[in-house]
């Protein structure tokens, strides 16, 4: 059985360079030294966390 690696999924959108209209925020500015923040979007609160490996996880 062959398992496809997550970074080779065909439905994943390719990373693009930011355009002039696109805002780029630094995670350090958003987290301000914390490893976890809460984000309210459309009335729903999400939790964004920095993992030990330095990756971001967003949970509902």
Predicted model as a PDB file, atoms N, CA, C, CB and O in Angstrom, pLDDT in the B-factor column:
MODEL        1                                                                  
ATOM      1  N   UNK A   1       0.839  -1.178   0.000  1.00 48.00           N  
ATOM      2  CA  UNK A   1       0.000   0.000   0.000  1.00 48.00           C  
ATOM      3  C   UNK A   1       0.880   1.236   0.000  1.00 48.00           C  
ATOM      4  CB  UNK A   1      -0.952   0.001   1.208  1.00 48.00           C  
ATOM      5  O   UNK A   1       1.787   1.354   0.824  1.00 48.00           O  
ATOM      6  N   UNK A   2       0.619   2.162  -0.919  1.00 53.00           N  
ATOM      7  CA  UNK A   2       1.428   3.366  -1.028  1.00 53.00           C  
ATOM      8  C   UNK A   2       0.707   4.521  -0.335  1.00 53.00           C  
ATOM      9  CB  UNK A   2       1.718   3.706  -2.514  1.00 53.00           C  
ATOM     10  O   UNK A   2      -0.483   4.743  -0.557  1.00 53.00           O  
ATOM     11  N   UNK A   3       1.431   5.246   0.497  1.00 54.00           N  
ATOM     12  CA  UNK A   3       0.853   6.384   1.210  1.00 54.00           C  
ATOM     13  C   UNK A   3       1.483   7.653   0.663  1.00 54.00           C  
ATOM     14  CB  UNK A   3       1.075   6.267   2.756  1.00 54.00           C  
ATOM     15  O   UNK A   3       2.705   7.765   0.568  1.00 54.00           O  
ATOM     16  N   UNK A   4       0.629   8.612   0.301  1.00 54.00           N  
ATOM     17  CA  UNK A   4       1.103   9.872  -0.245  1.00 54.00           C  
ATOM     18  C   UNK A   4       1.518  10.800   0.894  1.00 54.00           C  
ATOM     19  CB  UNK A   4       0.015  10.532  -1.124  1.00 54.00           C  
ATOM     20  O   UNK A   4       0.810  10.915   1.895  1.00 54.00           O  
ATOM     21  N   UNK A   5       2.666  11.460   0.741  1.00 53.00           N  
ATOM     22  CA  UNK A   5       3.137  12.395   1.744  1.00 53.00           C  
ATOM     23  C   UNK A   5       2.284  13.654   1.704  1.00 53.00           C  
ATOM     24  CB  UNK A   5       4.625  12.733   1.525  1.00 53.00           C  
ATOM     25  O   UNK A   5       1.863  14.075   0.627  1.00 53.00           O  
ATOM     26  N   UNK A   6       2.014  14.278   2.883  1.00 54.00           N  
ATOM     27  CA  UNK A   6       1.165  15.467   2.918  1.00 54.00           C  
ATOM     28  C   UNK A   6       1.648  16.598   2.024  1.00 54.00           C  
ATOM     29  CB  UNK A   6       1.064  15.964   4.313  1.00 54.00           C  
ATOM     30  O   UNK A   6       0.823  17.311   1.454  1.00 54.00           O  
ATOM     31  N   UNK A   7       2.964  16.788   1.882  1.00 53.00           N  
ATOM     32  CA  UNK A   7       3.455  17.899   1.077  1.00 53.00           C  
ATOM     33  C   UNK A   7       3.339  17.639  -0.417  1.00 53.00           C  
ATOM     34  CB  UNK A   7       4.885  18.188   1.427  1.00 53.00           C  
ATOM     35  O   UNK A   7       3.671  18.515  -1.216  1.00 53.00           O  
ATOM     36  N   UNK A   8       2.877  16.458  -0.815  1.00 50.00           N  
ATOM     37  CA  UNK A   8       2.727  16.167  -2.237  1.00 50.00           C  
ATOM     38  C   UNK A   8       1.263  16.048  -2.658  1.00 50.00           C  
ATOM     39  CB  UNK A   8       3.460  14.889  -2.580  1.00 50.00           C  
ATOM     40  O   UNK A   8       0.975  15.632  -3.780  1.00 50.00           O  
ATOM     41  N   UNK A   9       0.336  16.411  -1.767  1.00 49.00           N  
ATOM     42  CA  UNK A   9      -1.074  16.346  -2.130  1.00 49.00           C  
ATOM     43  C   UNK A   9      -1.356  17.286  -3.285  1.00 49.00           C  
ATOM     44  CB  UNK A   9      -1.964  16.690  -0.929  1.00 49.00           C  
ATOM     45  O   UNK A   9      -0.866  18.415  -3.308  1.00 49.00           O  
ATOM     46  N   UNK A  10      -2.143  16.826  -4.242  1.00 55.00           N  
ATOM     47  CA  UNK A  10      -2.429  17.649  -5.420  1.00 55.00           C  
ATOM     48  C   UNK A  10      -3.386  18.794  -5.105  1.00 55.00           C  
ATOM     49  CB  UNK A  10      -3.011  16.788  -6.528  1.00 55.00           C  
ATOM     50  O   UNK A  10      -3.395  19.793  -5.824  1.00 55.00           O  
ATOM     51  N   UNK A  11      -4.199  18.675  -4.040  1.00 58.00           N  
ATOM     52  CA  UNK A  11      -5.147  19.740  -3.727  1.00 58.00           C  
ATOM     53  C   UNK A  11      -4.540  20.858  -2.899  1.00 58.00           C  
ATOM     54  CB  UNK A  11      -6.323  19.173  -3.003  1.00 58.00           C  
ATOM     55  O   UNK A  11      -5.188  21.882  -2.681  1.00 58.00           O  
ATOM     56  N   UNK A  12      -3.314  20.686  -2.436  1.00 57.00           N  
ATOM     57  CA  UNK A  12      -2.675  21.732  -1.637  1.00 57.00           C  
ATOM     58  C   UNK A  12      -2.335  22.918  -2.522  1.00 57.00           C  
ATOM     59  CB  UNK A  12      -1.403  21.197  -0.939  1.00 57.00           C  
ATOM     60  O   UNK A  12      -1.798  22.760  -3.618  1.00 57.00           O  
ATOM     61  N   UNK A  13      -2.655  24.112  -2.030  1.00 60.00           N  
ATOM     62  CA  UNK A  13      -2.376  25.298  -2.833  1.00 60.00           C  
ATOM     63  C   UNK A  13      -0.894  25.632  -2.764  1.00 60.00           C  
ATOM     64  CB  UNK A  13      -3.223  26.495  -2.356  1.00 60.00           C  
ATOM     65  O   UNK A  13      -0.287  25.552  -1.697  1.00 60.00           O  
ATOM     66  N   UNK A  14      -0.314  26.003  -3.890  1.00 66.00           N  
ATOM     67  CA  UNK A  14       1.112  26.328  -3.892  1.00 66.00           C  
ATOM     68  C   UNK A  14       1.342  27.634  -3.141  1.00 66.00           C  
ATOM     69  CB  UNK A  14       1.653  26.432  -5.340  1.00 66.00           C  
ATOM     70  O   UNK A  14       0.501  28.533  -3.172  1.00 66.00           O  
ATOM     71  N   UNK A  15       2.483  27.734  -2.467  1.00 71.00           N  
ATOM     72  CA  UNK A  15       2.792  28.973  -1.765  1.00 71.00           C  
ATOM     73  C   UNK A  15       3.170  30.026  -2.785  1.00 71.00           C  
ATOM     74  CB  UNK A  15       3.931  28.768  -0.731  1.00 71.00           C  
ATOM     75  O   UNK A  15       3.882  29.758  -3.752  1.00 71.00           O  
ATOM     76  N   UNK A  16       2.675  31.236  -2.546  1.00 74.00           N  
ATOM     77  CA  UNK A  16       2.930  32.330  -3.468  1.00 74.00           C  
ATOM     78  C   UNK A  16       3.654  33.444  -2.752  1.00 74.00           C  
ATOM     79  CB  UNK A  16       1.628  32.845  -4.082  1.00 74.00           C  
ATOM     80  O   UNK A  16       3.587  33.559  -1.529  1.00 74.00           O  
ATOM     81  N   UNK A  17       4.342  34.258  -3.515  1.00 76.00           N  
ATOM     82  CA  UNK A  17       4.942  35.466  -2.977  1.00 76.00           C  
ATOM     83  C   UNK A  17       3.816  36.458  -2.719  1.00 76.00           C  
ATOM     84  CB  UNK A  17       6.021  36.058  -3.952  1.00 76.00           C  
ATOM     85  O   UNK A  17       2.871  36.524  -3.506  1.00 76.00           O  
ATOM     86  N   UNK A  18       3.890  37.231  -1.641  1.00 71.00           N  
ATOM     87  CA  UNK A  18       2.835  38.203  -1.358  1.00 71.00           C  
ATOM     88  C   UNK A  18       2.775  39.280  -2.443  1.00 71.00           C  
ATOM     89  CB  UNK A  18       3.060  38.849   0.017  1.00 71.00           C  
ATOM     90  O   UNK A  18       3.804  39.734  -2.942  1.00 71.00           O  
ATOM     91  N   UNK A  19       1.571  39.673  -2.792  1.00 77.00           N  
ATOM     92  CA  UNK A  19       1.397  40.746  -3.757  1.00 77.00           C  
ATOM     93  C   UNK A  19       1.314  42.068  -3.005  1.00 77.00           C  
ATOM     94  CB  UNK A  19       0.129  40.517  -4.631  1.00 77.00           C  
ATOM     95  O   UNK A  19       1.286  42.081  -1.774  1.00 77.00           O  
ATOM     96  N   UNK A  20       1.275  43.169  -3.729  1.00 76.00           N  
ATOM     97  CA  UNK A  20       1.216  44.490  -3.107  1.00 76.00           C  
ATOM     98  C   UNK A  20      -0.036  44.645  -2.252  1.00 76.00           C  
ATOM     99  CB  UNK A  20       1.257  45.582  -4.174  1.00 76.00           C  
ATOM    100  O   UNK A  20      -0.005  45.369  -1.257  1.00 76.00           O  
ATOM    101  N   UNK A  21      -1.141  43.982  -2.612  1.00 87.00           N  
ATOM    102  CA  UNK A  21      -2.397  44.099  -1.868  1.00 87.00           C  
ATOM    103  C   UNK A  21      -2.443  43.192  -0.647  1.00 87.00           C  
ATOM    104  CB  UNK A  21      -3.561  43.781  -2.773  1.00 87.00           C  
ATOM    105  O   UNK A  21      -3.265  43.406   0.245  1.00 87.00           O  
ATOM    106  N   UNK A  22      -1.581  42.186  -0.587  1.00 90.00           N  
ATOM    107  CA  UNK A  22      -1.623  41.186   0.472  1.00 90.00           C  
ATOM    108  C   UNK A  22      -0.818  41.651   1.681  1.00 90.00           C  
ATOM    109  CB  UNK A  22      -1.089  39.840  -0.039  1.00 90.00           C  
ATOM    110  O   UNK A  22       0.354  42.006   1.553  1.00 90.00           O  
ATOM    111  N   UNK A  23      -1.452  41.648   2.862  1.00 91.00           N  
ATOM    112  CA  UNK A  23      -0.736  42.012   4.087  1.00 91.00           C  
ATOM    113  C   UNK A  23       0.046  40.818   4.594  1.00 91.00           C  
ATOM    114  CB  UNK A  23      -1.713  42.518   5.172  1.00 91.00           C  
ATOM    115  O   UNK A  23      -0.446  39.690   4.565  1.00 91.00           O  
ATOM    116  N   UNK A  24       1.252  41.058   5.054  1.00 93.00           N  
ATOM    117  CA  UNK A  24       2.072  40.007   5.657  1.00 93.00           C  
ATOM    118  C   UNK A  24       2.321  40.406   7.104  1.00 93.00           C  
ATOM    119  CB  UNK A  24       3.430  39.798   4.875  1.00 93.00           C  
ATOM    120  O   UNK A  24       2.865  41.476   7.374  1.00 93.00           O  
ATOM    121  N   UNK A  25       1.925  39.549   8.028  1.00 94.00           N  
ATOM    122  CA  UNK A  25       2.110  39.800   9.452  1.00 94.00           C  
ATOM    123  C   UNK A  25       3.158  38.840   9.995  1.00 94.00           C  
ATOM    124  CB  UNK A  25       0.772  39.652  10.225  1.00 94.00           C  
ATOM    125  O   UNK A  25       3.183  37.667   9.623  1.00 94.00           O  
ATOM    126  N   UNK A  26       4.012  39.328  10.862  1.00 96.00           N  
ATOM    127  CA  UNK A  26       5.008  38.478  11.504  1.00 96.00           C  
ATOM    128  C   UNK A  26       4.358  37.777  12.696  1.00 96.00           C  
ATOM    129  CB  UNK A  26       6.252  39.309  11.953  1.00 96.00           C  
ATOM    130  O   UNK A  26       3.650  38.410  13.479  1.00 96.00           O  
ATOM    131  N   UNK A  27       4.596  36.484  12.833  1.00 96.00           N  
ATOM    132  CA  UNK A  27       3.991  35.746  13.939  1.00 96.00           C  
ATOM    133  C   UNK A  27       4.455  36.302  15.281  1.00 96.00           C  
ATOM    134  CB  UNK A  27       4.332  34.254  13.838  1.00 96.00           C  
ATOM    135  O   UNK A  27       3.689  36.284  16.245  1.00 96.00           O  
ATOM    136  N   UNK A  28       5.685  36.793  15.368  1.00 96.00           N  
ATOM    137  CA  UNK A  28       6.187  37.367  16.619  1.00 96.00           C  
ATOM    138  C   UNK A  28       5.355  38.581  17.032  1.00 96.00           C  
ATOM    139  CB  UNK A  28       7.669  37.764  16.473  1.00 96.00           C  
ATOM    140  O   UNK A  28       5.146  38.812  18.223  1.00 96.00           O  
ATOM    141  N   UNK A  29       4.881  39.353  16.060  1.00 97.00           N  
ATOM    142  CA  UNK A  29       4.036  40.511  16.358  1.00 97.00           C  
ATOM    143  C   UNK A  29       2.653  40.078  16.842  1.00 97.00           C  
ATOM    144  CB  UNK A  29       3.903  41.404  15.120  1.00 97.00           C  
ATOM    145  O   UNK A  29       2.045  40.747  17.677  1.00 97.00           O  
ATOM    146  N   UNK A  30       2.168  38.977  16.323  1.00 96.00           N  
ATOM    147  CA  UNK A  30       0.841  38.491  16.703  1.00 96.00           C  
ATOM    148  C   UNK A  30       0.886  37.810  18.074  1.00 96.00           C  
ATOM    149  CB  UNK A  30       0.301  37.513  15.639  1.00 96.00           C  
ATOM    150  O   UNK A  30       0.031  38.064  18.922  1.00 96.00           O  
ATOM    151  N   UNK A  31       1.871  36.953  18.287  1.00 98.00           N  
ATOM    152  CA  UNK A  31       1.950  36.183  19.527  1.00 98.00           C  
ATOM    153  C   UNK A  31       2.557  36.964  20.690  1.00 98.00           C  
ATOM    154  CB  UNK A  31       2.752  34.937  19.294  1.00 98.00           C  
ATOM    155  O   UNK A  31       2.250  36.677  21.847  1.00 98.00           O  
ATOM    156  N   UNK A  32       3.411  37.944  20.404  1.00 97.00           N  
ATOM    157  CA  UNK A  32       4.051  38.788  21.433  1.00 97.00           C  
ATOM    158  C   UNK A  32       4.639  37.970  22.571  1.00 97.00           C  
ATOM    159  CB  UNK A  32       3.047  39.781  21.997  1.00 97.00           C  
ATOM    160  O   UNK A  32       4.394  38.271  23.739  1.00 97.00           O  
ATOM    161  N   UNK A  33       5.404  36.948  22.248  1.00 96.00           N  
ATOM    162  CA  UNK A  33       6.077  36.135  23.256  1.00 96.00           C  
ATOM    163  C   UNK A  33       5.275  34.959  23.778  1.00 96.00           C  
ATOM    164  CB  UNK A  33       6.450  36.985  24.387  1.00 96.00           C  
ATOM    165  O   UNK A  33       5.835  34.080  24.433  1.00 96.00           O  
ATOM    166  N   UNK A  34       3.975  34.919  23.505  1.00 98.00           N  
ATOM    167  CA  UNK A  34       3.141  33.792  23.944  1.00 98.00           C  
ATOM    168  C   UNK A  34       3.270  32.648  22.935  1.00 98.00           C  
ATOM    169  CB  UNK A  34       1.642  34.228  24.098  1.00 98.00           C  
ATOM    170  O   UNK A  34       3.761  32.854  21.825  1.00 98.00           O  
ATOM    171  N   UNK A  35       2.839  31.464  23.310  1.00 97.00           N  
ATOM    172  CA  UNK A  35       2.847  30.332  22.378  1.00 97.00           C  
ATOM    173  C   UNK A  35       1.442  29.972  21.925  1.00 97.00           C  
ATOM    174  CB  UNK A  35       3.508  29.119  23.021  1.00 97.00           C  
ATOM    175  O   UNK A  35       1.261  29.077  21.099  1.00 97.00           O  
ATOM    176  N   UNK A  36       0.446  30.669  22.466  1.00 98.00           N  
ATOM    177  CA  UNK A  36      -0.942  30.365  22.122  1.00 98.00           C  
ATOM    178  C   UNK A  36      -1.762  31.660  22.145  1.00 98.00           C  
ATOM    179  CB  UNK A  36      -1.543  29.310  23.105  1.00 98.00           C  
ATOM    180  O   UNK A  36      -1.612  32.481  23.050  1.00 98.00           O  
ATOM    181  N   UNK A  37      -2.626  31.832  21.145  1.00 98.00           N  
ATOM    182  CA  UNK A  37      -3.522  32.985  21.100  1.00 98.00           C  
ATOM    183  C   UNK A  37      -4.912  32.515  20.703  1.00 98.00           C  
ATOM    184  CB  UNK A  37      -3.000  34.065  20.108  1.00 98.00           C  
ATOM    185  O   UNK A  37      -5.080  31.418  20.170  1.00 98.00           O  
ATOM    186  N   UNK A  38      -5.900  33.352  20.966  1.00 98.00           N  
ATOM    187  CA  UNK A  38      -7.273  33.075  20.555  1.00 98.00           C  
ATOM    188  C   UNK A  38      -7.638  34.062  19.464  1.00 98.00           C  
ATOM    189  CB  UNK A  38      -8.269  33.169  21.760  1.00 98.00           C  
ATOM    190  O   UNK A  38      -7.299  35.242  19.550  1.00 98.00           O  
ATOM    191  N   UNK A  39      -8.330  33.582  18.435  1.00 97.00           N  
ATOM    192  CA  UNK A  39      -8.748  34.413  17.312  1.00 97.00           C  
ATOM    193  C   UNK A  39     -10.254  34.253  17.151  1.00 97.00           C  
ATOM    194  CB  UNK A  39      -7.989  34.027  15.993  1.00 97.00           C  
ATOM    195  O   UNK A  39     -10.753  33.134  17.036  1.00 97.00           O  
ATOM    196  N   UNK A  40     -10.980  35.373  17.142  1.00 98.00           N  
ATOM    197  CA  UNK A  40     -12.417  35.316  16.902  1.00 98.00           C  
ATOM    198  C   UNK A  40     -12.648  35.609  15.422  1.00 98.00           C  
ATOM    199  CB  UNK A  40     -13.198  36.333  17.819  1.00 98.00           C  
ATOM    200  O   UNK A  40     -12.211  36.640  14.911  1.00 98.00           O  
ATOM    201  N   UNK A  41     -13.331  34.705  14.744  1.00 97.00           N  
ATOM    202  CA  UNK A  41     -13.648  34.851  13.328  1.00 97.00           C  
ATOM    203  C   UNK A  41     -15.123  34.524  13.120  1.00 97.00           C  
ATOM    204  CB  UNK A  41     -12.743  33.931  12.450  1.00 97.00           C  
ATOM    205  O   UNK A  41     -15.564  33.404  13.378  1.00 97.00           O  
ATOM    206  N   UNK A  42     -15.865  35.497  12.659  1.00 97.00           N  
ATOM    207  CA  UNK A  42     -17.285  35.286  12.358  1.00 97.00           C  
ATOM    208  C   UNK A  42     -18.039  34.735  13.565  1.00 97.00           C  
ATOM    209  CB  UNK A  42     -17.439  34.333  11.172  1.00 97.00           C  
ATOM    210  O   UNK A  42     -18.911  33.876  13.426  1.00 97.00           O  
ATOM    211  N   UNK A  43     -17.690  35.246  14.764  1.00 97.00           N  
ATOM    212  CA  UNK A  43     -18.376  34.835  15.980  1.00 97.00           C  
ATOM    213  C   UNK A  43     -17.883  33.548  16.601  1.00 97.00           C  
ATOM    214  CB  UNK A  43     -19.794  34.700  15.703  1.00 97.00           C  
ATOM    215  O   UNK A  43     -18.374  33.156  17.660  1.00 97.00           O  
ATOM    216  N   UNK A  44     -16.928  32.877  15.980  1.00 97.00           N  
ATOM    217  CA  UNK A  44     -16.385  31.615  16.492  1.00 97.00           C  
ATOM    218  C   UNK A  44     -14.956  31.867  16.970  1.00 97.00           C  
ATOM    219  CB  UNK A  44     -16.421  30.485  15.394  1.00 97.00           C  
ATOM    220  O   UNK A  44     -14.184  32.543  16.289  1.00 97.00           O  
ATOM    221  N   UNK A  45     -14.604  31.328  18.135  1.00 98.00           N  
ATOM    222  CA  UNK A  45     -13.263  31.504  18.680  1.00 98.00           C  
ATOM    223  C   UNK A  45     -12.398  30.303  18.303  1.00 98.00           C  
ATOM    224  CB  UNK A  45     -13.312  31.684  20.219  1.00 98.00           C  
ATOM    225  O   UNK A  45     -12.779  29.152  18.514  1.00 98.00           O  
ATOM    226  N   UNK A  46     -11.240  30.595  17.748  1.00 98.00           N  
ATOM    227  CA  UNK A  46     -10.257  29.586  17.357  1.00 98.00           C  
ATOM    228  C   UNK A  46      -9.012  29.756  18.216  1.00 98.00           C  
ATOM    229  CB  UNK A  46      -9.906  29.697  15.842  1.00 98.00           C  
ATOM    230  O   UNK A  46      -8.734  30.851  18.706  1.00 98.00           O  
ATOM    231  N   UNK A  47      -8.275  28.688  18.395  1.00 98.00           N  
ATOM    232  CA  UNK A  47      -7.017  28.729  19.134  1.00 98.00           C  
ATOM    233  C   UNK A  47      -5.872  28.464  18.159  1.00 98.00           C  
ATOM    234  CB  UNK A  47      -7.013  27.687  20.304  1.00 98.00           C  
ATOM    235  O   UNK A  47      -5.882  27.463  17.442  1.00 98.00           O  
ATOM    236  N   UNK A  48      -4.894  29.355  18.132  1.00 98.00           N  
ATOM    237  CA  UNK A  48      -3.700  29.140  17.314  1.00 98.00           C  
ATOM    238  C   UNK A  48      -2.522  28.946  18.256  1.00 98.00           C  
ATOM    239  CB  UNK A  48      -3.447  30.340  16.329  1.00 98.00           C  
ATOM    240  O   UNK A  48      -2.327  29.719  19.194  1.00 98.00           O  
ATOM    241  N   UNK A  49      -1.742  27.908  17.996  1.00 98.00           N  
ATOM    242  CA  UNK A  49      -0.657  27.527  18.888  1.00 98.00           C  
ATOM    243  C   UNK A  49       0.623  27.314  18.090  1.00 98.00           C  
ATOM    244  CB  UNK A  49      -1.022  26.256  19.676  1.00 98.00           C  
ATOM    245  O   UNK A  49       0.590  26.822  16.962  1.00 98.00           O  
ATOM    246  N   UNK A  50       1.768  27.694  18.696  1.00 98.00           N  
ATOM    247  CA  UNK A  50       3.077  27.397  18.118  1.00 98.00           C  
ATOM    248  C   UNK A  50       3.554  26.101  18.771  1.00 98.00           C  
ATOM    249  CB  UNK A  50       4.111  28.589  18.342  1.00 98.00           C  
ATOM    250  O   UNK A  50       3.630  26.015  19.996  1.00 98.00           O  
ATOM    251  N   UNK A  51       3.875  25.103  17.965  1.00 97.00           N  
ATOM    252  CA  UNK A  51       4.326  23.811  18.492  1.00 97.00           C  
ATOM    253  C   UNK A  51       5.794  23.891  18.906  1.00 97.00           C  
ATOM    254  CB  UNK A  51       4.126  22.692  17.441  1.00 97.00           C  
ATOM    255  O   UNK A  51       6.473  24.882  18.637  1.00 97.00           O  
ATOM    256  N   UNK A  52       6.268  22.848  19.556  1.00 96.00           N  
ATOM    257  CA  UNK A  52       7.687  22.778  19.935  1.00 96.00           C  
ATOM    258  C   UNK A  52       8.597  22.787  18.713  1.00 96.00           C  
ATOM    259  CB  UNK A  52       7.953  21.524  20.766  1.00 96.00           C  
ATOM    260  O   UNK A  52       9.751  23.211  18.791  1.00 96.00           O  
ATOM    261  N   UNK A  53       8.072  22.318  17.590  1.00 97.00           N  
ATOM    262  CA  UNK A  53       8.860  22.297  16.360  1.00 97.00           C  
ATOM    263  C   UNK A  53       8.762  23.627  15.601  1.00 97.00           C  
ATOM    264  CB  UNK A  53       8.399  21.147  15.463  1.00 97.00           C  
ATOM    265  O   UNK A  53       9.352  23.773  14.530  1.00 97.00           O  
ATOM    266  N   UNK A  54       8.013  24.602  16.156  1.00 96.00           N  
ATOM    267  CA  UNK A  54       7.899  25.916  15.536  1.00 96.00           C  
ATOM    268  C   UNK A  54       6.838  26.027  14.464  1.00 96.00           C  
ATOM    269  CB  UNK A  54       9.187  26.291  14.958  1.00 96.00           C  
ATOM    270  O   UNK A  54       6.825  26.994  13.702  1.00 96.00           O  
ATOM    271  N   UNK A  55       5.937  25.040  14.392  1.00 97.00           N  
ATOM    272  CA  UNK A  55       4.855  25.076  13.407  1.00 97.00           C  
ATOM    273  C   UNK A  55       3.607  25.667  14.055  1.00 97.00           C  
ATOM    274  CB  UNK A  55       4.562  23.652  12.842  1.00 97.00           C  
ATOM    275  O   UNK A  55       3.495  25.729  15.279  1.00 97.00           O  
ATOM    276  N   UNK A  56       2.668  26.102  13.208  1.00 98.00           N  
ATOM    277  CA  UNK A  56       1.423  26.676  13.707  1.00 98.00           C  
ATOM    278  C   UNK A  56       0.287  25.672  13.571  1.00 98.00           C  
ATOM    279  CB  UNK A  56       1.084  27.973  12.958  1.00 98.00           C  
ATOM    280  O   UNK A  56       0.167  24.986  12.556  1.00 98.00           O  
ATOM    281  N   UNK A  57      -0.549  25.595  14.612  1.00 98.00           N  
ATOM    282  CA  UNK A  57      -1.734  24.749  14.580  1.00 98.00           C  
ATOM    283  C   UNK A  57      -2.926  25.632  14.913  1.00 98.00           C  
ATOM    284  CB  UNK A  57      -1.616  23.538  15.578  1.00 98.00           C  
ATOM    285  O   UNK A  57      -2.892  26.394  15.880  1.00 98.00           O  
ATOM    286  N   UNK A  58      -3.980  25.527  14.109  1.00 98.00           N  
ATOM    287  CA  UNK A  58      -5.217  26.275  14.332  1.00 98.00           C  
ATOM    288  C   UNK A  58      -6.329  25.298  14.634  1.00 98.00           C  
ATOM    289  CB  UNK A  58      -5.577  27.154  13.106  1.00 98.00           C  
ATOM    290  O   UNK A  58      -6.620  24.421  13.821  1.00 98.00           O  
ATOM    291  N   UNK A  59      -6.968  25.437  15.813  1.00 98.00           N  
ATOM    292  CA  UNK A  59      -8.059  24.561  16.232  1.00 98.00           C  
ATOM    293  C   UNK A  59      -9.307  25.373  16.490  1.00 98.00           C  
ATOM    294  CB  UNK A  59      -7.674  23.764  17.483  1.00 98.00           C  
ATOM    295  O   UNK A  59      -9.243  26.516  16.942  1.00 98.00           O  
ATOM    296  N   UNK A  60     -10.434  24.770  16.200  1.00 95.00           N  
ATOM    297  CA  UNK A  60     -11.718  25.401  16.471  1.00 95.00           C  
ATOM    298  C   UNK A  60     -12.096  25.155  17.919  1.00 95.00           C  
ATOM    299  CB  UNK A  60     -12.814  24.868  15.520  1.00 95.00           C  
ATOM    300  O   UNK A  60     -13.152  25.603  18.366  1.00 95.00           O  
TER     301      UNK A  60                                                      
ENDMDL                                                                          
END                                                                             
